[in-house]
Amino acid sequence: MQTEIRESNIGFRRIDKESRTLKDVTILSESTKNKYIGGTQGTRYSLNAMRSLTNLAEGGKVYIDHEAESLSRDRRSIRSIKDLVGYLEGVHVSGGQVKADLRYLKTHSELIEDLAENMPNLIGLSIHAFGPVVKIGKYGIV
């Protein structure tokens, strides 16, 4: 079954202001409480799915915020360059999570660094993708 997958994660190891990098940002965790199949208790991502994401996310663009669905439809999902924060590099699987370094632009450094230093528990990444999901036991498995 193909389904729309939306996940968000919070967490990074440290900030390197000189290189404008958030180190080891969590992109995806192995399990989530999100239920893509009715009657499940959550979702688990297979190691194969997490490894596939590493290839897809490498060099991936990072935007400052979610875009409103109506605006996304009007623009045919083309994002404004003003919303671009940076990109992901060094995407890898570690400890049941997909992680990467987030290289951010100087134009957004004040906001990102302020959040990272003062409210790190509020910085997160969201992914929006489509993929196969199967039900195995109590969980949807991607």
N, C-alpha and C positions, 0 to 999 in steps of 0.2 A: 504494500500500500504506500503510495507517495503522499507525503503530507508537508505542510508548511511548518517549519521549525523556527521558533524564536526563543533564544536563550540570552540571559545576561549574567555576567559575573563581575565580582568586585575583587580587586586585589592586585598588588604589585609589590616587588621586593624593595626597591629603592629608586630614588630619582638622581640622575646625573645631569645637573644643570649645564655643565660645560658642553656636553654633547647633545643636550636637549633630548634626553631619553628617559622614559619610565622603564625600568628593568623588570623583566619577568612578569609582565601583565598577564593575568589569567584571561584566556579567551573562552574556554569551555571546560567544564568539570565533567568527570565520568558519569555522575548521576545528578539528577535534578528532580524536584517535586512536580515539574510540569507534566501534564498528562495529555499526550497526543492521541491516545487510544482510550476510548471509554472503558471504565472498569479497571483501569490500571492504577497503581500507587505511585507512579512517576515514570521517569525515563532513564535508561542507562545507555551510554554510548559505548559501542564496542571499540576495542583497541584499533581495529581496522578503520572504523569511522573517524576516530581521533587522528590516526595517521594520515588519512585522506585529507582531513582539514588542514594539516600542516602544509601540504602542497598548495591547497587552494588559498590559504591565508597569507602565504609568504608574499611580501610586497603589497599586500592589500591596503587599500585606502581606509583611513579612519576619519570620521566626521564628528563635528562638535556635538551633534544632538540628533535625535530621531527627526525625520522629516514627516510632516503631517501627510496622511495617506491621500488626502485630496490634492495637495500640492504635488506629491509624487506622481499621481495620475496625470495631472496637468502637464508636468514636465516629462512624462514617459519615463520616470525613474532616473532622470538625469539630475544629479546633484549640483548645486552651485559651488563654484570653486571657493567662495567665501566661507563655506562650511568645512572645508578641508582642514584637518588638524595635522595630519601626518600620515605615516605608513607603518606597517608591521615588518619586522625583520627577525631572523633567527627563530622562526616558529618551530617548536619542538614539543614532544610529549614528555612530561615529567610528573611522577607521583600521581597519576590518575587525572592529570590536567593537561590541556593544551595551553602553552605559554609562548610569549614572544616579547621582544623589546619594541616599545612604541616610540618611534622617532617623531618628535613634534616640531612644528614650525615656530620660528621666532615670534610671528604675529600672534600666536596663542600662548606663548610661554608664561606671561604674567598670570593668566587664568589657571592654566594647568599647574604651575608651580605653587600658586596659592592654595589650590585645592589639595595638592599632594602633601603639602606641609601642614595644613591646618584641618583638613577634613578628608583624610585618605580613605576612610570607610565609605565615602560617597562617590568615589571615582570608579566607574565600571565600563565595561564594553558589552555591547549587545550584538549578537549576530542574527541574521535573518536569512534562512536558506530553505531549500526544498530537498527532501530525500526520502528514502524508503524507511518505513518503520514496521516492525513485526511485534506481535505480542508473544512474550515468553514468560509464563508464570504470572507474577504480579506486575511486571514491568513492560513498557514499550521499549524495544531494543532498536537502536538506530545502527 
